[in-house]
């Protein structure tokens, strides 16, 4: 797919529509969120903002496809808390929900609890659910188990990482995840070269705080 991008078979608007311009840091302010939304409006990107700003974002930029996070950043909320959060955020205007899995359940081999946790979120909303499986924290076997459980739970996407643990997206992980479900590559993607490599590996979306930079570099060729 990289060759297709570099060969020009996808235009700028199509690339932009695959980028979720993101602001999720602990010091995020309403001004930061509005700046991300302005860039998303100008460039035709999606946006991903913290839960407390979903209502603001939905009112300010109703034409922007809006994602937010559930159980962020460690996935250790109770399942009921995650489900309630998902339901509330959907009502507040979120178009898609990125839920952090409970890595601890996977680590101790309790795949049933891991899957039930995700099922609770999927059942709570009709919105598409992306499962953040935090690939930097998992070995190969755990990644496969996490992907299968997410698929069995009815998730719509897999997402590589929060970007707030030990690493981010890799080509190898995107290739693995994309054999199960559509993939949002997220964590450490700051250039068009990196984004193109993720698309080439099978990513359908890119989550990045550098969305505008990625598009500018795409335009420069």
Backbone torsions as a table, in degrees:
resi	resn	phi	psi	omega
1	UNK	NA	-25.9	178.2
2	UNK	-59.0	-43.6	179.4
3	UNK	-59.4	-37.5	178.6
4	UNK	-63.8	-42.5	178.0
5	UNK	-63.0	-50.5	-176.4
6	UNK	-69.0	-24.6	178.4
7	UNK	-81.5	-7.2	173.8
8	UNK	90.0	13.5	-178.4
9	UNK	-73.4	-16.6	172.3
10	UNK	-114.5	132.9	-178.3
11	UNK	-89.3	178.4	-175.1
12	UNK	-59.8	-39.7	-178.2
13	UNK	-66.5	-34.5	179.0
14	UNK	-70.6	-38.4	175.6
15	UNK	-65.3	-45.5	-179.1
16	UNK	-58.3	-39.3	-177.5
17	UNK	-68.0	-14.1	178.4
18	UNK	-95.6	-2.1	-178.2
19	UNK	-102.6	128.5	171.9
20	UNK	-101.5	99.8	-179.1
21	UNK	-69.6	124.7	-161.1
22	UNK	-124.5	140.7	168.2
23	UNK	-140.6	113.2	-174.8
24	UNK	-137.3	7.2	-176.3
25	UNK	-65.6	160.4	-176.2
26	UNK	-67.8	-16.4	179.4
27	UNK	-103.0	12.9	-177.8
28	UNK	-57.9	132.9	177.4
29	UNK	-114.4	171.1	177.3
30	UNK	-62.3	-33.4	177.6
31	UNK	-64.6	-37.9	176.5
32	UNK	-62.5	-42.9	-179.5
33	UNK	-64.3	-44.3	179.6
34	UNK	-63.9	-35.4	177.9
35	UNK	-64.7	-41.5	177.4
36	UNK	-64.7	-41.5	179.3
37	UNK	-66.3	-39.4	177.2
38	UNK	-60.2	-43.3	178.5
39	UNK	-64.7	-40.4	179.0
40	UNK	-63.5	-41.2	177.7
41	UNK	-63.1	-48.0	-176.1
42	UNK	-64.8	-37.7	-172.0
43	UNK	-101.4	-7.3	-178.9
44	UNK	78.6	25.3	179.4
45	UNK	-91.0	166.4	166.0
46	UNK	-82.5	176.5	177.6
47	UNK	-141.7	152.7	175.4
48	UNK	-134.4	121.9	-173.7
49	UNK	-131.2	162.9	178.7
50	UNK	-64.5	155.0	-177.1
51	UNK	-55.7	-37.8	-175.6
52	UNK	-68.7	-11.5	-178.9
53	UNK	-108.7	7.1	-175.6
54	UNK	-63.5	-45.2	179.7
55	UNK	-61.7	-44.7	177.1
56	UNK	-58.3	-47.9	-176.6
57	UNK	-65.4	-41.6	-179.4
58	UNK	-64.3	-39.4	178.7
59	UNK	-71.7	-39.0	-174.5
60	UNK	-75.2	-38.5	-174.3
61	UNK	-133.8	68.3	-176.3
62	UNK	-63.2	-18.8	179.8
63	UNK	-87.7	-4.1	-179.2
64	UNK	-94.4	129.4	174.6
65	UNK	-66.8	120.4	-166.8
66	UNK	-114.3	125.5	172.8
67	UNK	-110.9	155.0	171.0
68	UNK	-144.9	178.1	-173.3
69	UNK	-112.9	152.4	179.7
70	UNK	-127.5	134.4	-179.7
71	UNK	66.1	28.4	-173.0
72	UNK	-86.2	143.1	0.3
73	UNK	-101.4	-2.0	-171.7
74	UNK	-108.5	-8.5	177.1
75	UNK	73.8	15.7	-173.0
76	UNK	-99.4	9.8	171.6
77	UNK	-65.6	158.5	172.9
78	UNK	-66.5	157.6	179.9
79	UNK	-61.0	-39.7	179.6
80	UNK	-64.4	-38.6	177.7
81	UNK	-63.2	-44.1	178.4
82	UNK	-61.8	-43.7	-178.9
83	UNK	-64.0	-42.8	178.9
84	UNK	-64.9	-41.0	177.8
85	UNK	-61.2	-44.5	179.6
86	UNK	-61.3	-44.7	179.6
87	UNK	-62.1	-45.0	-179.4
88	UNK	-63.6	-43.7	-176.2
89	UNK	-70.1	-34.4	174.6
90	UNK	-62.6	-43.0	178.6
91	UNK	-66.3	-29.6	-178.8
92	UNK	-78.0	-12.3	175.7
93	UNK	125.0	2.5	178.1
94	UNK	-70.6	134.8	178.5
95	UNK	-88.0	-29.1	179.3
96	UNK	-142.3	154.5	-176.0
97	UNK	-127.6	128.1	178.9
98	UNK	-105.7	105.8	-175.1
99	UNK	-101.4	135.2	177.5
100	UNK	-83.2	128.5	178.5
101	UNK	-72.5	167.2	175.7
102	UNK	-94.6	94.1	-176.8
103	UNK	-60.3	-35.0	-178.7
104	UNK	-58.5	-41.3	178.2
105	UNK	-60.4	-41.2	179.5
106	UNK	-66.0	-41.8	-177.0
107	UNK	-61.7	-34.0	-179.7
108	UNK	-92.3	5.7	175.6
109	UNK	83.4	12.8	179.8
110	UNK	-92.1	71.2	-177.3
111	UNK	-65.6	-28.4	179.2
112	UNK	-65.2	-45.5	177.5
113	UNK	-65.4	-38.8	178.0
114	UNK	-57.8	-46.9	-178.7
115	UNK	-70.7	-41.2	179.6
116	UNK	-59.5	-37.1	179.1
117	UNK	-60.1	-42.8	179.9
118	UNK	-73.3	-36.7	178.2
119	UNK	-60.7	-35.1	-179.9
120	UNK	-62.3	-39.0	179.5
121	UNK	-71.8	-45.7	179.9
122	UNK	-59.1	-40.2	-178.3
123	UNK	-71.9	-20.5	-174.3
124	UNK	-80.9	-13.1	-173.1
125	UNK	-151.8	151.4	173.4
126	UNK	-87.5	-4.3	179.8
127	UNK	-71.4	149.0	174.4
128	UNK	-59.0	137.9	-179.3
129	UNK	-115.2	126.9	172.6
130	UNK	-104.0	132.3	179.1
131	UNK	-99.9	118.9	176.7
132	UNK	-85.0	109.5	-175.2
133	UNK	-94.6	-0.8	175.2
134	UNK	53.0	62.0	-176.2
135	UNK	-55.0	-33.5	-179.9
136	UNK	-61.3	-18.6	-177.3
137	UNK	-96.0	-1.2	-172.1
138	UNK	-117.6	148.2	170.9
139	UNK	-86.3	177.8	-172.9
140	UNK	-60.8	-43.7	179.8
141	UNK	-63.4	-40.4	179.2
142	UNK	-66.3	-36.3	177.6
143	UNK	-62.1	-44.4	178.7
144	UNK	-62.9	-44.0	179.6
145	UNK	-63.3	-41.0	179.1
146	UNK	-64.4	-43.7	179.6
147	UNK	-62.8	-44.6	-178.9
148	UNK	-64.4	-42.7	179.7
149	UNK	-63.5	-40.8	179.2
150	UNK	-64.1	-42.6	178.0
151	UNK	-63.5	-43.4	179.8
152	UNK	-66.4	-27.1	179.5
153	UNK	-77.8	-9.4	178.5
154	UNK	94.3	16.0	178.6
155	UNK	-65.4	156.1	-178.6
156	UNK	-97.8	-29.9	-177.4
157	UNK	-139.5	159.4	164.5
158	UNK	-113.3	141.9	178.7
159	UNK	-123.4	137.5	-171.0
160	UNK	-67.1	-48.7	-169.2
161	UNK	-161.0	159.6	174.0
162	UNK	-77.1	-27.4	-171.6
163	UNK	84.5	4.2	-178.0
164	UNK	-120.2	20.3	175.5
165	UNK	-119.6	-115.4	-172.3
166	UNK	-104.9	2.6	-178.8
167	UNK	173.2	-166.8	-177.0
168	UNK	-137.0	-147.4	-175.5
169	UNK	-75.9	144.6	171.1
170	UNK	-129.7	157.5	177.8
171	UNK	-59.4	-43.1	-177.7
172	UNK	-62.3	-42.0	179.3
173	UNK	-67.3	-39.8	178.1
174	UNK	-62.3	-41.8	177.8
175	UNK	-60.2	-42.3	-179.8
176	UNK	-66.1	-51.8	-176.6
177	UNK	-61.5	-36.9	-174.9
178	UNK	-70.9	-10.2	174.8
179	UNK	-79.2	-8.3	179.4
180	UNK	-109.1	-50.3	-175.4
181	UNK	-150.0	166.4	170.7
182	UNK	-56.4	150.1	-170.5
183	UNK	-123.1	136.2	165.6
184	UNK	-104.4	112.2	177.9
185	UNK	-84.0	123.4	-175.4
186	UNK	-146.7	144.1	178.9
187	UNK	110.0	104.1	173.5
188	UNK	80.8	15.1	179.9
189	UNK	-96.6	108.4	-173.5
190	UNK	-124.6	-3.4	-178.0
191	UNK	-134.2	161.8	175.9
192	UNK	-64.3	-37.3	178.8
193	UNK	-58.3	-43.9	178.2
194	UNK	-66.9	-43.1	-180.0
195	UNK	-63.2	-43.4	-179.9
196	UNK	-61.7	-38.6	178.0
197	UNK	-63.1	-37.3	178.2
198	UNK	-69.4	-42.1	175.6
199	UNK	-60.5	-43.3	-179.9
200	UNK	-61.3	-33.6	-178.9
201	UNK	-78.7	-10.5	176.8
202	UNK	122.1	3.9	179.3
203	UNK	-68.3	138.3	174.3
204	UNK	-91.7	-29.0	-178.9
205	UNK	-133.0	158.4	171.4
206	UNK	-123.9	129.2	171.2
207	UNK	-105.6	122.1	-173.9
208	UNK	-158.8	141.3	173.1
209	UNK	-76.4	-12.3	-178.9
210	UNK	-102.0	32.2	-177.4
211	UNK	-55.6	-43.6	-179.1
212	UNK	-65.8	-38.5	177.9
213	UNK	-64.4	-43.4	179.5
214	UNK	-59.0	-44.1	179.8
215	UNK	-67.4	-38.9	178.4
216	UNK	-62.5	-41.8	178.9
217	UNK	-68.1	-34.5	175.3
218	UNK	-61.2	-44.2	-179.5
219	UNK	-62.7	-34.8	-179.4
220	UNK	-74.3	-13.4	177.0
221	UNK	83.0	NA	NA
